Amino acid sequence: MDFRNTFDRMPEIFDKYRLRYCDELFTEIIAVSDLNSSKDVLEIGPGTGQATEPILKTGCNYKAIELGENFTEYMKNKYGIYSNFDIVNADFETYDFGNQTFDLIYSAATIQWIPEEIAFSKVYNILKPGGILAMFMTRSDEKSANDELYNRIDEVYKEHFSVKQRYNCKIKYDNVVNYGFVNYKYQDWKKVRTLNADEYISSISTHCEHITLEEPYKSRFYTGVRKVIIDAGNKIIINDTIPLYLAQKPL
């Protein structure tokens, strides 16, 4: 199974419930890249554009490469009003960019789907000298603020969450320095969310393994999760970390 195609089944739901990123993240990326109307930017796998508009608004020459056909159409409808917007429906791993190069290439929870020897090497080759690679995502901690509830949810997973294949992200972001990049930097921001049972289920329903969960397991799983959260006061607190990995192609 190619998990990369999983999300493309549900663009509207994905767009509604997928997490957005904090303003501070984009402020940092824009500052480090010195983005303006003269800069060329590539976003790898934008999905439905959770990390697109703040970059578009800088006036840069924005291009996205998106594997999903439905996501690509969704992006066109959502951001086609911007004159600096462009998107191609293709696989980053095999797409030929020709002579096109970029000042900034960034990925919001996407580059980990690509083998690092392909991802980092290809990004390096199509970055301009001095260009920036930015990689970020959201990592959610559901345990620290909900120890007992977390254990009860885990029991539901063990009983009803039966999938044919598990997703295993193996990319190590700090390995980027092994591919010629310099000025590697890490920083992060913290956020806290409080969700009720339905909000929590809507959120996890956009995760790849949850999308592939089949009946009768899916109904049993979501019914079980909803019940334990409602029994715990219909509230779950999630501590989110938004990590940002930055690296630069030498001048």
C-alpha positions, -999 to +999 in steps of 0.1 A: +000+000+000+012+035-009+001+056+021+009+087+001-023+083-018-045+077+013-053+113+021-064+122-014-097+102-008-111+129+014-100+165+006-129+183+022-126+164+055-088+167+054-091+205+049-116+209+077-100+189+104-063+189+097-043+211+121-030+245+111+004+259+120+013+289+142+020+323+129+055+323+146+065+294+124+058+313+091+074+344+105+106+325+110+106+308+076+098+341+058+126+359+077+152+333+072+144+330+035+139+368+030+108+360+009+096+387-014+082+389-050+116+381-065+120+347-048+110+313-061+094+288-037+084+252-040+061+234-015+063+196-016+029+180-011+007+208+001-024+186+006-052+212+009-029+240+018-026+241+056+008+258+051+003+276+018-014+310+022+012+327+045+039+320+019+017+330-010+010+363+007+047+373+005+042+377-033+069+351-040+067+329-072+050+300-055+049+265-070+035+233-054+040+197-064+011+175-053+007+137-059-030+136-052-054+145-081-082+155-058-058+176-036-045+193-067-079+204-079-088+215-044-057+236-042-065+252-076-100+261-064-087+274-031-057+295-042-062+300-079-071+336-073-035+344-065-016+354-096+017+340-081+002+305-075+011+275-096+007+237-089+016+206-108+000+172-102+030+149-101+053+128-079+082+147-065+104+116-065+102+113-103+093+148-116+117+166-139+121+202-128+143+209-158+164+240-151+140+254-125+156+262-091+142+276-059+152+300-031+130+281-006+117+245-006+094+235+022+074+206+034+046+205+060+044+169+072+052+156+037+089+150+031+089+121+056+070+101+030+100+102+006+132+081+012+157+106+025+184+097-001+159+109-027+144+137-007+175+154+005+195+149-027+168+161-050+160+192-029+197+200-028+200+198-066+170+221-072+179+247-046+197+278-056+231+284-038+222+298-004+186+284-007+167+272+023+150+239+031+123+241+057+106+210+072+079+210+098+049+192+111+028+188+143+036+162+170+008+156+194+012+143+230-021+129+242-007+111+272+009+137+295-023+156+303-046+126+302-028+096+317-058+075+327-079+085+297-049+078+274-047+042+288-084+036+282-081+049+246-050+026+242-072-003+252-097+005+225-068+006+200-056-028+211-091-043+209-105-028+177-077-011+156-069-037+130-051-025+099-033-045+072-003-023+071+013+002+096+028+035+087+064+038+097+082+071+091+120+065+091+134+098+079+158+115+103+157+152+097+192+159+111+206+136+084+202+165+061+237+176+069+250+144+053+238+156+019+257+188+016+235+211+036+249+236+062+235+259+089+212+232+102+189+246+129+160+232+150+134+251+169+098+245+180+066+260+194+041+246+218+003+247+216-025+232+237-058+219+224-089+208+244-113+187+223-145+169+230-151+133+218-165+143+184-137+168+177-111+143+187-125+116+164-128+141+135-091+150+141-077+114+141-099+104+112-075+123+089-046+101+099-035+076+073-040+044+092-074+056+105-085+063+069-076+027+058-093+011+088-121-011+075-154-023+088-164-037+112-133-025+130-139+012+121-173+015+137-163-004+168-131+016+172-147+050+169-176+040+192-152+028+218-131+060+216-161+082+218-174+064+249-142+066+269-138+103+262-174+110+271-171+090+303-140+111+312-161+143+310-161+146+272-127+163+272-092+154+261-063+178+264-036+175+237-002+191+240+012+199+205+047+206+195+054+222+161+091+215+152+109+233+125+140+220+108+160+244+087+190+238+065+208+258+038+226+249+005+260+265+006+266+297-014 
